[in-house]
Amino acid sequence: MSRRWSVDEIVASLEAQAAFHRERQAFHAGHEALHQKERLLHTAELDAITERLESFRAASAAAVEMAARTPAGLATDQPSLADQDFGAASNPRLTKMVRHVLADLGGQQPFGPQGVLAAVQSTFGARLRTQPEPRQISGILHRLCRTGEIHRLRSGRPHHESRYVKERPE
């Protein structure tokens, strides 16, 4: 059943509800002003950060592009030492190692098996289980000479090693 309300009770109840809703409206209006201020502050910060981020991305992309360029004097067709596969320590690919060492030599710079062996040992010594023999290096150089990759300056004799150059002598 419904309760019987007096006029005074109805007026008091409605006034209490109106007071509550006025207080809540004022509370939320105050928060709305605060939130509006905060929103404007964050919007301004977001715009500044977005602008700086875009300029940083453009500058970093240009810097990466510039860093990736290789000056003409530094350009090499040879990959870095770490990128190449020279075989396992127990079964090294000596021919690849010799080619790597020869790539650093000038075209008319003479070399022999002993010098190439020393360069292979200094460059790849830590990767080798056993050190190569001068005779192995001599065989590799002889084979490279037959294929035309290097050219013989002088044939070897019992107490003088063969001498080679990368470019054909004139």
HELIX and SHEET records of a PDB file:
HELIX    1   1 VAL A    7  ALA A   68  1                                  62    
HELIX    2   2 ALA A   72  LEU A   74  5                                   3    
HELIX    3   3 LEU A   94  ALA A  103  1                                  10    
HELIX    4   4 PRO A  113  PHE A  124  1                                  12    
HELIX    5   5 GLY A  125  ARG A  127  5                                   3    
HELIX    6   6 PRO A  134  ARG A  146  1                                  13    
SHEET    1   A 2 HIS A 151  ARG A 154  0                                        
SHEET    2   A 2 ARG A 163  VAL A 165 -1                                        
END                                                                             
